[in-house]
Amino acid sequence: MVFWAMKRSFSWTYPTAILSLYGFFANCRMAEPFLTPYLIGPYKNISGEVLTNYLYPIWTYSYLAFLFPVFLLTDFLRHKPLIMIQGLSLVTTYVLLCFAPGLPAMIFVQVNYAVVTSTEVAYLSYIYSVIPVENYQRATGYLRSAMLSGYTFGAGLGQMLVSLAGVDYFYLNAITLGIVSMALLISFWLPMPQRSLFFKGKTGCSCGLTVPAGGATGTGRA
């Protein structure tokens, strides 16, 4: 009995812990609050008008375009591949921000970042396909806490580095690249869900009631 209790506990604590670590590192993006001054500054030299009227709207419309197909693919592919794609897209985004010059590269950054934001649904829904129902509430609390802790820690540390230490925006992006690379590596340790939430196929009907030839599903007699 003790063995089965430990196994049942491990069955939800391990994926919750790994996904919480991923959520913390993936959202600890200390360079994100300083994106506008970084793009306007000498590294990218993009004007504020181009940034506001042309570049940022590309993310908005790309996000809307990706949202519905990503929602369907998340469950069809059983969540983990989309989380890994999100991690890879984060790494690609900051590699381009650090090393790619020119406006076309920044356009691709906006499209790539739309993939990051649209695949957040995979992070938020993955856990419900791998843990028992009775642990949903606790796991949800841990995952949201990890995400918000990452936001808070990243923004606070970035502000301190800029305000107190005078760290250049480029180095903030380089540090963030290292952090999101950790998130990508952590995503490989997530267990692959054995079921999807909506695309159940034929196996999803195997636990249903068998309908008699007469069509009645109840046991009572008329």
DAUR-V131104 format. One record per residue. RES is the residue in one letter. PHI is phi in degrees with one decimal (999 if undefined). Layout:
# DAUR-V131104
res = <RES | RES>
phi = <PHI | PHI>
This chain:
# DAUR-V131104
res = <M | V | F | W | A | M | K | R | S | F | S | W | T | Y | P | T | A | I | L | S | L | Y | G | F | F | A | N | C | R | M | A | E | P | F | L | T | P | Y | L | I | G | P | Y | K | N | I | S | G | E | V | L | T | N | Y | L | Y | P | I | W | T | Y | S | Y | L | A | F | L | F | P | V | F | L | L | T | D | F | L | R | H | K | P | L | I | M | I | Q | G | L | S | L | V | T | T | Y | V | L | L | C | F | A | P | G | L | P | A | M | I | F | V | Q | V | N | Y | A | V | V | T | S | T | E | V | A | Y | L | S | Y | I | Y | S | V | I | P | V | E | N | Y | Q | R | A | T | G | Y | L | R | S | A | M | L | S | G | Y | T | F | G | A | G | L | G | Q | M | L | V | S | L | A | G | V | D | Y | F | Y | L | N | A | I | T | L | G | I | V | S | M | A | L | L | I | S | F | W | L | P | M | P | Q | R | S | L | F | F | K | G | K | T | G | C | S | C | G | L | T | V | P | A | G | G | A | T | G | T | G | R | A>
phi = <999 | -63.6 | -61.0 | -67.2 | -65.5 | -66.0 | -65.2 | -66.9 | -64.9 | -63.1 | -64.3 | -113.9 | -73.3 | -64.7 | -63.7 | -66.2 | -66.0 | -64.6 | -68.5 | -65.7 | -61.7 | -60.0 | -61.3 | -65.7 | -69.3 | -68.1 | -103.2 | -85.0 | -104.0 | -68.5 | -84.2 | -61.1 | -65.1 | -108.8 | -64.9 | -61.9 | -63.4 | -68.0 | -72.3 | -76.9 | -71.5 | -67.6 | -70.6 | -114.5 | 55.2 | -102.3 | -70.0 | -62.4 | -67.0 | -63.8 | -62.8 | -78.0 | -92.9 | -124.8 | -76.8 | -63.2 | -61.9 | -62.0 | -62.3 | -59.4 | -73.5 | -66.3 | -61.2 | -63.2 | -69.3 | -81.8 | -60.7 | -70.2 | -61.8 | -66.4 | -58.8 | -72.1 | -68.3 | -56.9 | -78.0 | -64.5 | -90.4 | 65.3 | 70.8 | -57.5 | -58.3 | -71.6 | -65.1 | -66.7 | -64.2 | -61.3 | -62.4 | -65.3 | -66.6 | -62.8 | -62.5 | -61.1 | -58.5 | -80.2 | -63.2 | -67.0 | -62.5 | -79.5 | -123.2 | -95.4 | -91.7 | 92.6 | -66.5 | -57.4 | -65.8 | -72.6 | -64.6 | -64.7 | -59.1 | -66.4 | -66.4 | -64.9 | -69.2 | -64.5 | -63.9 | -59.0 | -72.1 | -72.5 | -87.5 | -60.9 | -61.0 | -67.8 | -63.2 | -77.0 | -109.8 | -54.6 | -62.6 | -74.7 | -99.5 | -127.3 | -123.3 | -65.0 | -60.8 | -67.0 | -101.6 | -56.8 | -64.6 | -65.8 | -63.1 | -60.5 | -61.7 | -64.2 | -68.2 | -65.7 | -63.6 | -63.4 | -62.4 | -68.8 | -64.1 | -62.5 | -56.9 | -65.9 | -63.1 | -63.9 | -66.2 | -65.7 | -65.0 | -61.7 | -65.0 | -66.3 | -64.8 | -75.8 | -78.2 | -96.6 | -101.5 | 65.9 | -68.4 | -68.8 | -60.2 | -60.8 | -70.8 | -61.7 | -66.5 | -66.9 | -64.5 | -62.7 | -59.3 | -64.5 | -67.3 | -71.3 | -65.3 | -62.0 | -61.8 | -61.6 | -64.7 | -63.9 | -61.7 | -68.4 | -86.8 | -69.5 | -68.6 | -76.6 | -59.9 | -91.8 | -148.1 | -105.4 | -83.0 | -121.5 | -85.6 | -91.8 | 65.2 | -70.3 | -67.5 | -70.2 | -96.2 | -70.2 | -98.4 | -81.3 | -77.4 | -82.5 | -87.2 | -64.3 | -62.5 | -76.6 | 92.5 | -87.3 | -101.5 | -88.6 | -104.4 | -77.5 | -110.7 | -71.8>
